[in-house]
Amino acid sequence: MSKTAFLFPGQGSQTPGMAVALAEASAAAREVLSTVDEALSQPLSVLMAEGPADDLTLTTNAQPALFASSMAVVAAIAEHSGKSLDEFGDYVAGHSLGEYSALAAVGVFDVAAGAGLLRQRGDAMQAAVPVGEGAMAALIGADIALADKVVAGAEGAGAVQIANDNAPGQVVISGSLVGVKAAMSLAQEEGLKRVIELPVSAPFHSSLMAPAADVMATALSDTVFSAPSLPVICNVLASAEDKPEALRENLITQVTGRVRWRESLEYMQQNGVTRFIELGTGKVLSGLVKRTLKDVEIISIETADDIAAHF
């Protein structure tokens, strides 16, 4: 029997106008956006709708905004169908901050708690490393073995590690500016044609994020975690987890650990998933599924029309 997995996007998918059409069509979506605004004591929904893009892209805003967009879709699906996600699917997974969306979607914590956690996460990640001291780079066309090789070769220059194993040929490294630059040079020496430093404000998913992990350990310990209604494919495990305490620990580890997205997708396919449904803004994860897996159905849900067509 074929299975369905719901996917929740991470940072980079944000764009002015996000969730606007859905909010116009769905009272449940509007309620989610209002809940997030109230939880943050900020009219985030206005920034999501109108921009400016530079403000929306700031980590402190982008993380709760993408969460709000995804949770608005989840609420609108329930409003339209009268059913919860666990009646439609078998697994949930989210890319980096999207793991918070995945957890909220299956009842581990509520929307207000998720928004507050992501505001703290964004602020802590931004504060962990002074601007200009960290970097991230995409190794386009590299497999994980090549990425491991260049990272190992550059470690003497400075901290650097694999941050994201997103899809075949799309690996992201992160760490100190000198460490990342050294790894980029080694990758080019290995014949890699496209090595691109990313326009990010901090070296996410690297050991330099340890201060942010400490902040999140405290914040998460103060948050009540319930059992999920569907198994969660955690970034740092690339396998299913349903125990609340383990889900909490995985979110702490995730701050400094690798997002094992390619492996997560492969795990789900190996466990019978043939349909992947991305919930929220953009189609970044749909593209990664397409690059990683063959013979699967890929659906993106962002608007009320999308929901009506598939639910």
C-alpha positions in Angstrom: 0.0 0.0 0.0 1.4 3.4 -1.0 2.1 5.9 1.7 2.1 9.8 1.9 4.5 12.1 3.6 4.0 15.8 4.3 7.0 18.1 3.9 7.5 21.5 5.5 9.9 24.1 4.0 12.8 25.8 5.6 14.6 29.2 5.4 14.9 30.5 1.9 11.3 29.9 0.8 10.0 33.1 2.3 8.7 35.8 -0.1 6.5 38.9 0.3 2.9 38.0 -0.4 3.2 34.6 1.3 0.0 33.1 2.7 -2.0 36.2 1.5 -4.3 34.3 -1.0 -4.9 31.5 1.5 -5.8 33.9 4.3 -8.3 35.7 2.1 -10.0 32.3 1.4 -9.8 30.6 4.8 -10.9 31.8 8.2 -8.8 29.0 9.8 -5.7 30.3 8.0 -6.4 33.8 9.2 -6.7 32.6 12.7 -3.3 30.9 12.6 -1.7 34.1 11.3 -3.4 36.1 14.1 -2.2 33.5 16.7 1.4 33.9 15.5 1.1 37.7 15.6 -0.2 37.6 19.1 2.5 35.1 20.3 5.3 37.3 18.9 3.6 40.6 19.9 4.4 41.7 16.3 2.3 42.1 13.2 4.3 39.4 11.4 1.4 38.7 9.0 1.7 42.3 7.6 5.4 41.8 7.0 4.6 38.4 5.3 2.0 40.1 3.1 3.8 43.3 2.2 7.5 43.0 2.9 9.9 44.6 2.6 11.8 41.5 1.4 15.0 42.4 3.3 13.1 42.5 6.6 11.3 39.3 5.9 14.6 37.6 5.0 16.0 38.4 8.5 16.4 35.1 10.3 14.3 36.4 13.3 11.4 37.0 10.9 11.8 34.3 8.2 11.7 31.4 10.6 8.3 32.1 12.3 7.0 33.4 9.0 7.6 30.1 7.2 6.2 28.3 10.2 3.0 30.5 10.1 2.6 29.9 6.4 2.8 26.1 6.7 0.5 26.0 9.8 -2.0 28.2 7.9 -2.1 25.5 5.2 -2.5 22.7 7.7 -5.4 24.6 9.4 -7.1 25.3 6.0 -6.8 21.6 5.0 -8.7 20.7 8.3 -11.2 23.4 7.7 -11.9 22.3 4.1 -11.9 18.5 4.7 -13.0 18.1 8.3 -10.0 15.8 8.8 -6.6 16.1 10.4 -3.3 15.4 8.6 -2.9 11.9 10.2 -6.1 10.8 8.3 -4.3 11.7 5.0 -0.7 10.7 5.5 1.9 8.4 7.2 4.9 10.6 7.9 5.9 14.3 8.4 9.3 15.8 7.9 10.5 19.4 7.8 13.8 21.0 6.5 15.6 22.7 9.4 13.1 25.1 10.9 10.5 23.1 9.0 10.9 20.4 11.6 9.1 22.7 14.0 6.2 23.0 11.5 6.1 19.2 11.1 5.9 18.8 14.9 3.2 21.4 15.3 1.2 19.8 12.4 1.1 16.5 14.3 0.2 18.0 17.7 3.5 17.9 19.5 3.1 21.6 20.5 0.7 24.3 19.5 1.1 27.1 17.0 1.8 29.8 19.6 4.5 27.7 21.2 6.1 26.9 17.8 6.2 30.6 16.8 7.8 31.6 20.1 10.4 28.8 19.8 11.3 29.8 16.3 11.7 33.5 17.3 14.1 32.4 20.0 15.9 30.1 17.6 16.3 32.7 15.0 17.6 35.3 17.5 19.9 32.8 19.1 21.4 31.6 15.8 22.0 35.2 14.7 23.6 36.1 18.0 25.9 33.0 18.1 28.5 34.2 15.7 29.5 37.8 14.9 28.6 38.9 11.4 31.5 38.2 9.0 33.1 35.5 11.0 31.0 32.6 9.7 30.0 31.5 6.2 28.1 28.8 4.2 28.7 27.5 0.7 27.0 25.2 -1.7 29.0 22.5 -3.4 27.0 22.0 -6.6 27.5 18.7 -8.2 29.4 17.2 -5.2 28.4 13.9 -3.7 28.7 13.3 0.0 32.1 11.5 -0.3 33.7 14.5 -2.1 32.2 16.9 0.5 33.6 14.8 3.3 37.0 14.9 1.7 37.2 18.7 1.2 35.8 19.3 4.7 38.4 17.0 6.3 41.1 18.7 4.2 40.1 22.2 5.4 39.7 21.5 9.1 43.2 22.7 9.8 42.3 26.2 8.5 39.2 26.6 10.7 35.9 25.1 11.7 33.9 23.7 8.8 31.4 20.8 8.4 28.6 19.5 6.2 25.5 21.4 7.1 23.0 20.2 4.6 22.9 17.0 2.5 20.0 18.2 0.5 19.9 16.1 -2.7 22.3 14.3 -5.0 24.8 17.0 -6.1 23.6 19.6 -3.6 25.7 19.7 -0.4 26.1 22.8 1.8 29.0 23.4 4.1 29.1 25.7 7.1 31.6 27.1 9.6 34.2 29.8 10.1 34.8 32.0 7.1 38.4 30.8 6.8 37.4 27.2 7.1 34.7 27.5 4.5 36.9 29.4 2.1 39.6 26.7 2.5 37.0 23.9 1.7 35.8 25.9 -1.3 39.3 26.1 -2.7 39.9 22.4 -2.1 36.5 21.6 -3.9 37.7 23.6 -6.9 41.0 21.8 -6.9 39.0 18.5 -7.0 37.4 19.7 -10.2 34.1 21.0 -8.9 32.9 23.7 -11.3 30.3 25.4 -9.1 31.2 26.3 -5.6 29.0 29.2 -4.4 29.3 31.1 -1.1 25.7 31.6 0.2 24.2 35.0 1.2 23.4 34.0 4.8 23.8 35.9 8.0 25.3 33.1 10.1 26.9 29.6 9.7 23.8 27.5 10.4 24.1 23.8 11.3 27.7 24.1 12.3 29.6 23.7 15.6 29.8 27.5 15.8 26.0 27.4 16.6 26.7 25.8 20.0 25.6 28.9 22.0 22.3 28.8 20.1 21.9 25.1 20.9 22.3 26.0 24.6 19.6 28.7 24.3 17.2 26.2 22.6 17.9 23.5 25.1 16.5 25.8 27.8 13.6 27.0 25.7 12.6 23.5 24.6 12.9 22.2 28.2 10.2 24.7 29.1 7.9 23.6 26.3 5.4 20.7 26.8 5.9 18.0 24.1 3.0 15.6 23.4 3.2 12.4 21.4 2.9 13.1 17.6 -0.1 11.7 15.7 2.3 10.6 12.9 5.9 9.6 13.0 8.4 12.5 12.4 11.4 12.0 10.2 14.0 14.0 12.1 16.8 15.9 10.3 19.6 14.6 12.4 18.4 10.9 12.3 17.0 10.6 8.8 14.6 8.1 10.3 11.3 8.0 12.2 10.8 9.1 15.8 7.6 9.4 17.8 8.8 9.7 21.4 8.4 13.3 22.7 11.7 13.4 24.7 13.6 12.2 21.7 11.9 14.7 19.4 12.9 17.5 21.9 16.6 16.3 22.0 16.7 16.1 18.2 15.7 19.8 17.9 18.6 20.7 20.2 21.1 18.6 18.2 19.8 19.9 14.9 21.1 23.5 15.7 24.7 22.3 15.3 24.0 19.1 13.3 23.6 18.1 9.7 20.3 18.3 8.0 20.2 14.8 6.4 17.5 15.6 3.9 18.5 13.3 1.0 18.8 10.4 3.4 15.4 11.3 5.0 13.7 11.2 1.6 15.4 7.9 0.8 14.3 6.5 4.1 10.6 7.4 3.5 10.7 5.9 0.0 12.2 2.7 1.4 9.3 2.6 3.9 6.7 2.8 1.2 6.1 6.5 0.6 5.2 7.2 -3.0 3.6 10.6 -2.6 5.2 13.7 -1.1 3.1 16.8 -0.3 4.9 20.1 0.5 2.8 22.3 2.7 3.5 26.0 2.8 5.4 28.7 0.8 7.3 27.7 -2.4 8.4 24.5 -4.0 12.0 24.2 -2.8 11.4 20.8 -1.2 9.4 19.5 -4.1 12.5 20.2 -6.3 14.7 18.3 -3.9 12.4 15.3 -4.0 12.5 15.4 -7.8 16.3 15.5 -7.7 16.6 12.6 -5.2 13.8 10.1 -5.9 12.3 8.4 -9.0 8.8 7.2 -9.5 7.1 9.3 -6.8 4.2 11.8 -6.9 5.1 15.4 -5.8 2.5 17.9 -4.8 2.8 21.5 -3.6 0.0 23.0 -1.5 0.0 26.7 -1.0 -3.5 28.1 -1.9 -7.1 27.3 -1.3 -7.4 26.0 -4.9 -4.5 23.6 -4.2 -6.3 22.3 -1.2 -9.6 21.9 -3.0 -7.8 20.0 -5.8 -6.1 17.5 -3.5 -8.2 17.2 -0.3 
